[in-house]
Amino acid sequence: MSRRSVALLVLAVVVGLTMVPAAQAASVSSASAEDVEVMAGETGETTVTVWTSGTEEEQDVDATISVDDGGQPFDVEETTVTIPPGDSESVDLDVDVDDDADPGTYTVYGDANGVSFDFTVTVEAQPPTPDFEDDPLDAGDLLVGETASGEVVIEEVGGDTGLEGVEWRIVDDDPDATLELNDMDGSSWGEGSVQTGPGGEDTAEWQITVDEDVDQHESLSWTVELEDARYEYDETRQVDVEARVIYPGYFGELEFDDPMVFDEPRDETDEITETIELEVPNDGDQPLDVSSVSASASSWDISVDTQNVPDEIDARSTETVDVVVTASTGLSEGDYDFSATASASDYSVESGSYDGDLEIVHDTRIAVESVSLGDVPIGEGERVTATVEEELGYNDIYDLEMTLEDGPDDWLTVQSAPGGLLAGESDTVRFALEFDTDAELGTNYKWTYEFDSDDAESERMTIVAAPVPLDLDPIRDDLSGHDGLVADGTLEMVETMDSQMRSGEADGDDVSTILTFGSASTLYLDASEEATALLEDGQYDEAQAEIVQASAAYNTMTLYAERLEGDELRADSDEVLATAEDDLTGLIDEQEAYYEQQLESGDLSLLEEATIQRDLARVVLLQGDEERAAELESDAEAAFEDYSEAVATGESAAQEADEVWESMESEQFVTVLGQPLLLNPAEYDTVTDRTAALHESYDEAVAAFEDAGESSRAEAVAAEHETRASALETARLSLFLAIGVYGLVAAAIVTRTARRMYWYLQDARESVAGDFLV
């Protein structure tokens, strides 16, 4: 298409449009609104209908609807609505009434694009509305199975009209209780119903009956709907009622769990009394009056008493009753049947009870003795003993351990300690204490030992001692009582040690060594001097023990001399030992010569020979001749074996004699007033044979005992032999006497029999001859 053609077309269109007539706008023809009834303080609604005029060709009408409230106690919203021509539209307008609007009918004028309309707003008063002052209403704690009541305050909360009675309905009921509201309804317009002014209040009564089987502390609840009783208003309010179920006082489960511990020494008491707590609870929600609480045990060796029984137990509280239990200490550890009963003053309350066990426990206790030694001279050994005991007497202790808990590691040494204790028994702990020159003079040293066991609580023992300078006067006095080089040399060593101690030059070990050396030297001097005196008196047997003692003391001196550290002390000790050895050798040689002379004499019993050979072996051993000592000891053992065989032979022969005598007593003899008698002549040969055997056995026994050197035993057996020999002689005489008696009896019997025969024959002759009839 050419540009010219396009231009012509556009022009034609424009001209055509200008020739079309212009469309007119429609208009509002009329408007109306519905009357409104609304309560003060609430919002109502009116419907406004607007009609328009015009045809379809006309445009829609935008109608603005407004209301002039003229300062009246409400507000009406304004709105705009679009309405097609020749049509109508309805629109709802909110009418907000002021809270303080006075009841009445108000005319309201409106406008819709210049078209007026009007409607009325009727303000109604607020209806009376009942409510609980306390919402929810808490009825509190209610006793199970009981009926309770209380006051409830009813308020009018509408504010414009008072209440003339209140209707109530339970809309949510509780199945475990019954709720009643009394003096509520308006059926009697006056006393007995709720009446209030606007915003006022009145009182009514609530009443609740709780069922019998409701659980303790169960919550009860109801929802109640309230409204004015005049039924002129459809205004209700829902309120809640709450309560809790409580129980009267009742006994809970009695508790008695503490064991009875036997913690007193078993050997000091026959019975133990202990107070054990019995807990008596009141699980109810009200106080519980108590009439009595008693208890008992199944064992006759247990007696039970109750003390401090309360008169009342507060709600949800527990009181403690003292159960005084007295039990015999002879009862074994373990459980014993125990029961307790708590009764209430109200007989309808079920008694509380406890059925269980009374546990008896045997305690175990360690008791220790602590020792305070006071002042202990340095270098002077001290032996210490202390007692540890299981003092109750019920259980043994198997795993006793003793450990040093506190104190220096020096000077005090445990020599022995028990690893266990028997029940009720004690044992001894032995210590050795010796201070050396490192100890501080005058200081109290304390050692603490702990005794532990899995079976008992630990106990602590303390040993206390203080080192003081060594007092050498006692040993000086002992040595000064003797003469000779041994005494003088030892005394000189003591003086040297004293000097070194005073100057602080003494070696700590030498102090105790000199003390022991000096003590051994004193023993040597005592024994050697006593032995010399006995040998001079010819009492060789008595001198033997003193010579052995002197030798043992000399060996001790030698042993401790080797431990001396100081050269001066060692030199002095060598001189002392040399002198002592010479003296001791002389004593031993003289004793040996005596014993050898005794053996060579040959006039010895087996026991004497064995004893002398043994003593000689000891003397030879003291000389250091171990080989010869062994030979002599062997000879002594052989001699002792011969002695033992001789004694055994003697005892066997004596036993055989006893057996023969016992056989004669039981089989042949009749004992009268302690004297055996032989009354049966038929036993004469047996008695004769056994008498010979008896004498032979006794003679053999006496000879064997005399050979063995058991003179006292030989004399006893010989005396017994003599006694029984005398008894046998008496028995032999009794047999001869019995034979004479038997002869006389036999003669009497023969004579009596002969006489009887004579008279019998005489009677027979007379009866034949008939002489007895004359």
WOJO-V368611 format. One line per field, one symbol per residue. phi: phi as a letter, one per 30 degrees, with the letter a starting at -180 (. if undefined). psi: psi as a letter, one per 40 degrees, with the letter a starting at -180 (. if undefined). burial: 1 if it has 16 or more other C-alpha atoms within 10 Angstrom, else 0. Layout:
BEGIN
phi->???
psi->???
burial->???
END
This chain:
BEGIN
phi->.deddddddddddddddddddddcddbdcaabbddbcbdeicccbbcccbcbcjcdddddcccccbbcdhiddabbdcabbcbddibbbcbccdcccddcddelcccbcbbbhjcdabacccccddddbdadecbddcdidcdeiccbbacbcccccdjcbddbibcbbdcbccdcaccbccicdcdcgldjbdbbdeidbbcbbcbbccddcdddiddcabccccadddhdbcbbbcbcbbabdccdeaddddcbcddccdbceddcbcbbcbccdcccccddcbebdccabbbabddddbcbbcbhdddbcddhbbcccdccccbddddddlcbebbbbcccddddddddbbbabcdccddbbccbccbcdidbddicdbcbbbcbbccdjcbdccbdbcbdcakddcicbddaadcabdeicbbcccbcbadcdddddiddcbccccccadcaddbccbbbabdbedcdeedddddddbcjdddddddddddddddddddicddeddeddddddddddddddddddddddddddicddddeddddddddddddedddddcdcddddddddddddddddddddddddddddddddddddicbdedddddddddddddddddjddddddddddddddddddddddddddddddddddddddddddccdccbhicdbcccddcdddddddddddddddddddddddddjddddddddddddddddddddddddddddddddeddddddddeddddddedddddddddddidddd
psi->iidddddddddddddddeehihiiiiihdiiiiiihhiiheahahihhhhiiiiadeiiihghhhihhefeifiihiiihihhihfaiiiihhhhhhidfhhiihhhhhihgfehiiiiihhhiihihhiihdhhihheahhhheihiiihhhhihedediihgihiihhehiheeihhhhifdifdegaheihhiiheaiiiahihhhhidfiiheihiiihhhiiieeeeighihhiihiiihiiihihahihgehihhgfihdeeidihhihhhhhhiheieiihhhdihiiiidieehihiiifhidihihfihihhhhhhhiheeiihahhhhiihhiidheehhiiihhaihhhhhihhhhihihhebhhihehihhhiihhihedfdiihefhhhihdiiieidhhhdiiieihiheiiihhhihhhiaeeihhehhhhhhhhhiieeiiiihhihhihhiihhedddddddeeiiiddddddddddddddddddeeehhdddddddddddddddddddddddddddddeegddddddddddddddddddddddeehdhdddddddddddddddddddddddddddddddddddegiidddddddddddddddddeegdddddddddddddddddddddddddddddddddddddddddddihhhfehhihehddeddddddddddddddddddddddddeegddddddddddddddddddddddddddddddddddddddddddddddddddddddddddeedee.
burial->000000000000000000000000011111111011111110111101111111000111111011100000111100000011111100001111110010000101011111101111111111111111100010101111100010011111111111111111010000011010111111000001111111111111010111100101101111111111110000010111111111111111011100011111110000111111111111111111110011111000011101001001111111111111111110101001011111110000001111111111111111111110001111111001111111111111100111010000000100001101111101111110111110101000111111111011011111111111110000110110000001101111110111001000011101111111111111111111111101100001001101111111111111011001000011011001100100010011001101100110000111111111111111111110000011011111101101100111111111011101100100011100000111100000001001101110111111111111110011001100100100010011011001000000000000000000000000000000000000
END
